[in-house]
Amino acid sequence: MPEKLERIETDASGGCQCGAVRYHVSAMLDTSHICHCRMCQKAAGNFFAALVGIPRDAIVWTRGEPASFNSSDQVARGFCRDCGTPLYYDYLASKHLNLTTGSFDEPARFTPKYQFGVEARMPWFDTLPSLHQEGTTEEVMADYVGAIAASNHQHPDHDTENWPE
């Protein structure tokens, strides 16, 4: 990670899966990364956590407030108390917090630049690009995708005045 963290002015929003918690950020740090440590694996329920640093003065919670869990005496992890979506990693002594990249409305904007916690990285992680690709959800689950779409409770990837609509 660079010695000096560069503040980048931006305009981005995101939130949890159910829409109970939404946020807007006006700046980010050039720290988009993934962390493979065991604590992040458990917090994300995945093989790694994808995170990007946000200066504390650059985030506004626009709907609801995240719940938090102290995964250690130094770290709090924020999540939606309604749907469980992981929202942030907060090293309490830091001047910024790290939002989960997947909770942004446009997560592809935040390409990871670093990997941390590599001691717990899955030994097969580097083979992922070579896995057979089954196709799109619409192709693979054609018999189910209509029913899923018709009963979708997931908040859309944009701000809404009211939710649920």
N, C-alpha and C positions, 0 to 999 in steps of 0.2 A: 504494500500500500504506500502511496506517496507520503513524503514527510509532511507536506502542507496540503490540507484538504481544500480543493478548489470548490467554491460555491458557484453553482450554475443556476441562474434564474430560469424558471420553467413555469408551466401551467399544467397541472395534472390532477386528476381526481381518482378516487377509488373507494373501496369499501368491502364489506362482507358479502357473503353469498345471499343472505336473506334481505339485505337492504336496511337493517336496523341501525347499522353504523356506517357512516360515510365520512370521507375526509377530502380536503383540497390542500395541495402543496404549491407554494410559490417559488421554491428553490430546492435544490438537491445538492448532494456532494458527489464528486466523481469517484464513488466507492461501490458501484453495483458489483455484487459478489454472490458467491454461493458458499455456504458453510456446511461441511460434512460432519461436524462434531456430533457425538452421540446425543448431546443435549438438544441440539437443533433438529436432529432426526426425529427425536421423540416429540418435540414441540410442534413440528410440521406434520408429523405422521407420514413421513416420506424419507427418501434416501438422503436428502439435503434440504436446507432452507435457502431460498433465494431472497436476498435483501438489498436495499439501497438506502444510504444514509440521507437523512433529512435534518437540516438545522431546526432546533426546537422552535425558533420564531417563525418558521416557514410552513407550519402545519396548523390547520384549523379543522376541528371535528365539526362537520356540517350537519350531521344527524346522529343522534345518540352518542354514547361514550363507550369505549371499549372497557371490558373487564380486564383484570390483570392477575397474573400468577408470578410470584417470585421463584424462578427456577434456581436461584442461588441468592445469597445475601447481596450480590452485586448486580443482579440482572432481573428485570421484570419483563414478562412477555404478555402482550396484549392480544385479546381475542374478542369475538362477538359472543356475548353470553347467551344469545338466542340460537345461533346456528353453529357456533364453534370455530368459525373461520379464524385462523391465525392472522393477526394484523401487524404486530411489530415485535422487535427485540430491542430492549432498552438497557444498555449498560449505564446504570444510574449515575456514574461519575462523568459521563461523556456530555459534550455540548450538543450532541445530536442523538436522534434515535434512528433505528433502521426499520423501515416499513417492508413488509413482505411484497416482493415484486409481483407475485400472482394476484394480489388484491388490487392492483392498479387497474383502471379501465382499459389501458393500453399497455400491457406488460412488455410487449415486444420493443418498446422504446428504451428499455433499460437492460442492455446487453451486459452480462456479467464480464468483469475485467479481472477478477481475482478468485482464487479458491482458498478457503481456510479449513482448518480442522481435518486436514487430509489423513490424519492418523486413523480416522474412522470411515474414510471413503470406501464405498463398496469395492471389493477387488475386481469386479467386472464392469465398473463404471465406464471405462474407456471403450468398451465394446458396444455400447448402446447404439451408436450410429450404424453398426453393421447388422442390427436385428432386422428380421423380416418385417415389412410394413403391411398390415392387413388392409389398409384403406381408410376412408373417411367413416365417421359414425353413421352417416346416411347409407353407406354401402354395406357396412358390416352388420348393422342393426336395423336394416330396412323395415322389418316387421314391427319394430318397437318405437322407432324414432317419432312417428306421428303422435302416438299416445303420450310419449315423454314431452314433446313440444306443447301439446294441448294442455298438459297439467303442470307446466313449468312454474315453479315458485321462485326461481332465481332472479335476483335483481338484475336489470339490464346493465350493460357496460356504459352507462352515462348517468348523470345526475337526474333525479326526478323530484318534482315538487312534493309529491305524496307517494308513500309506498306502504303497504300494497295499494295499487291503483284501485 
